[in-house]
Amino acid sequence: MEHERDLLDEIAQHVRVIGDLDDVERNSRLHWNARYAAGGGPRKTTPHPWLVHHFWRLRPGRALDIACGMGRDSIFLARRGFRVHGIDFSAVALSEAQRRARAADVSDRVSFILADLTAFAFPREHYDLVICFSYWEPKLKATLREAVKPGGFIIYETFNVWWKWTRPEVEERFLLQPGELLNWLKDWHVWAYREVGSDLPLTRGHKAVSSIVAQKPRSG
Ligand SMILES: C[S@@+](CC[C@H](N)C(=O)[O-])C[C@H]1O[C@@H](n2cnc3c(N)ncnc32)[C@H](O)[C@@H]1O
């Protein structure tokens, strides 16, 4: 706890703190902070291939990166002209994300926000792009859709139920059901969709993920 308080003090000058964390989420936040502080968690600096692959579809604008971790995708977007909000509840991860943004000379285009996503008030029709990699919270389905401007995009990729074959300890509520992303955005234009896992030898390092690129209708 002492160590975590020190970290929070250290980054307070760079990061805006919004909202309070309830007890359940605090436990989970402590888990993530401990994981990152011990050198674990996702630490790559390269953006996710699904985002890079579909980037050509996008025009620079306002982007939201939920569960941004150490900021790999936020920084990728900021370097390409987006103004980005990256949200995560791990102070340890955001401290590193902020350091990386400074090193990439994009700290004026990306704001990292320390907040619990399940208690965050997303602005309505504010973002041209919402991205998320490796996080799923069904409670956010409605508010994330609403946060996107007409004509804007959601690019999403996270673990699906087949991940349990390799990671039986993962709680099923954090995993996507077959077709869940498609169903979530079924009234949007779906440019790309895939489900990896059901027919792949996951033991050879494949990750069981579902991925989508969808665009909100411009009207209606
Ligand atoms: C698997 S990591 C993904 C990080 C990043 N998107 C990446 O792929 O490098 C999941 C992230 O979700 C964050 N997280 C989990 N629950 C959260 C919540 N309720 N509010 C905010 N962040 C949360 C964790 O702190 C962690 O950084």
PDBQT file of the ligand as one rigid body, heavy atoms in Angstrom, charges set to zero:
ROOT
HETATM    1  C1  LIG A 301      -4.709  -7.235 -20.259  1.00  0.00    +0.000 C 
HETATM    2  S1  LIG A 301      -4.438  -5.545 -19.823  1.00  0.00    +0.000 S 
HETATM    3  C2  LIG A 301      -4.521  -4.736 -21.427  1.00  0.00    +0.000 C 
HETATM    4  C3  LIG A 301      -3.704  -3.467 -21.504  1.00  0.00    +0.000 C 
HETATM    5  C4  LIG A 301      -3.588  -2.855 -22.905  1.00  0.00    +0.000 C 
HETATM    6  N1  LIG A 301      -4.885  -2.672 -23.555  1.00  0.00    +0.000 N 
HETATM    7  C5  LIG A 301      -2.689  -3.714 -23.773  1.00  0.00    +0.000 C 
HETATM    8  O1  LIG A 301      -3.211  -4.558 -24.499  1.00  0.00    +0.000 OA
HETATM    9  O2  LIG A 301      -1.457  -3.561 -23.687  1.00  0.00    +0.000 OA
HETATM   10  C6  LIG A 301      -5.956  -5.097 -19.069  1.00  0.00    +0.000 C 
HETATM   11  C7  LIG A 301      -5.949  -3.691 -18.471  1.00  0.00    +0.000 C 
HETATM   12  O3  LIG A 301      -7.245  -3.404 -17.979  1.00  0.00    +0.000 OA
HETATM   13  C8  LIG A 301      -7.116  -2.591 -16.834  1.00  0.00    +0.000 C 
HETATM   14  N2  LIG A 301      -8.395  -2.683 -16.106  1.00  0.00    +0.000 N 
HETATM   15  C9  LIG A 301      -9.018  -3.814 -15.684  1.00  0.00    +0.000 A 
HETATM   16  N3  LIG A 301     -10.191  -3.494 -15.081  1.00  0.00    +0.000 NA
HETATM   17  C10 LIG A 301     -10.316  -2.138 -15.152  1.00  0.00    +0.000 A 
HETATM   18  C11 LIG A 301     -11.299  -1.215 -14.706  1.00  0.00    +0.000 A 
HETATM   19  N4  LIG A 301     -12.408  -1.615 -14.071  1.00  0.00    +0.000 N 
HETATM   20  N5  LIG A 301     -11.101   0.104 -14.923  1.00  0.00    +0.000 NA
HETATM   21  C12 LIG A 301      -9.964   0.535 -15.562  1.00  0.00    +0.000 A 
HETATM   22  N6  LIG A 301      -8.999  -0.288 -16.008  1.00  0.00    +0.000 NA
HETATM   23  C13 LIG A 301      -9.174  -1.617 -15.804  1.00  0.00    +0.000 A 
HETATM   24  C14 LIG A 301      -5.917  -3.162 -16.111  1.00  0.00    +0.000 C 
HETATM   25  O4  LIG A 301      -5.329  -2.242 -15.226  1.00  0.00    +0.000 OA
HETATM   26  C15 LIG A 301      -5.002  -3.513 -17.308  1.00  0.00    +0.000 C 
HETATM   27  O5  LIG A 301      -4.113  -2.453 -17.582  1.00  0.00    +0.000 OA
ENDROOT
TORSDOF 0
